[in-house]
């Protein structure tokens, strides 16, 4: 049996590990639950359904170059001087993040 050179094996594993999300189905339950949670908790200040409000729109937030699941998690878990400090469960936070990221233009 022929052996694959170590550098080739490492390169193959690295490439495969880069794209696991392409094979994943889109999970819509968290997105719709996140939209409901966002409408209830964030809707008084943030644009959720096209109405201009005090805070930035979630679509605008989603399309910032710095917006990722990690940056949103860190932001939502931090204290805010110009926002109410809601205590949101981890599941609800994940759902709101899923909703925000679903608004990102492709």
C-alpha positions, -999 to 999 in steps of 0.1 A, spaced: 0 0 0 13 35 -9 17 60 19 6 96 16 34 121 24 28 138 58 27 174 43 0 163 18 -21 147 46 -18 178 68 -28 200 39 -58 178 31 -70 178 67 -65 215 70 -86 222 38 -114 199 49 -115 215 84 -119 249 68 -153 242 53 -175 221 76 -203 246 75 -209 241 38 -223 207 45 -245 218 74 -282 224 68 -296 259 76 -311 258 111 -342 280 110 -357 273 144 -331 294 162 -335 321 137 -373 324 141 -371 321 179 -343 347 179 -365 371 159 -393 366 184 -370 372 213 -354 402 196 -388 417 188 -398 414 225 -366 425 242 -348 447 216 -377 459 194 -385 490 215 -351 505 205 -338 485 175 -353 482 140 -365 447 138 -392 449 111 -385 480 91 -395 507 115 -368 533 124 -359 534 161 -333 548 184 -307 520 181 -291 507 150 -310 482 128 -301 445 132 -295 444 95 -270 472 98 -253 454 127 -253 421 108 -235 437 78 -207 453 97 -174 437 88 -166 430 125 -199 412 132 -194 375 140 -211 351 164 -181 356 187 -183 394 186 -221 394 192 -217 370 221 -191 392 237 -212 423 231 -244 408 245 -226 395 276 -210 429 284 -224 458 303 -236 487 282 -237 524 292 -263 533 266 -285 502 266 -305 483 292 -285 454 307 -308 425 300 -300 391 314 -307 367 286 -303 330 288 -276 314 267 -301 297 245 -320 330 238 -287 347 232 -277 321 206 -311 324 189 -309 362 188 -274 359 173 -286 334 147 -314 359 138 -289 388 134 -264 367 114 -293 355 91 -297 392 81 -262 394 67 -261 401 30 -243 373 11 
